């Protein structure tokens, strides 16, 4: 009788141990999910706070030069040791409107600009995501490979509601890869920057019409 009771007791203990282990695994999974969700939430709040500060900084700007300079400064604060250039596309042509003057990377922006064609710029604008340097090569980017190999780069389309009006080009040393969270912050401000540029353009057109009427 004692042997039978011991056997049953061992079976009960084994079942309890198995249930305990399964419960512990479920708790670990739940904790990991909670930690992951908390991390995602914290990153989203960080991106939102950065976007709010950026939009506030644009309120005092009334011309496109000041808007783009503010954008470059904000991007430098969000992405360490990174250069930023803004390409605006209009009627199949593109222009480099701003590039960091205090560049931490010694690279000729004129040569970098020459790597782009209207077709490449248009392809970036039509993309719905940040484009890596490899993506841009596939779109037709050409240039001095030895110089381009010194950098890692990404292009973020400037789009609000309609078609993209250009893109932000981010680039820094090749050994310091651009992280997804850094790109996410720039992607977060792209719509607001696009609207600010459009507002400056509309304001400039109204001023020009006013001058023409006054004359």
Helices and strands as residue ranges (DSSP letters): H 2-58, H 64-78, E 83-90, E 93-99, H 109-114, H 118-126, E 131-132, H 133-139, H 145-148, E 151-157, E 166-173, H 180-214
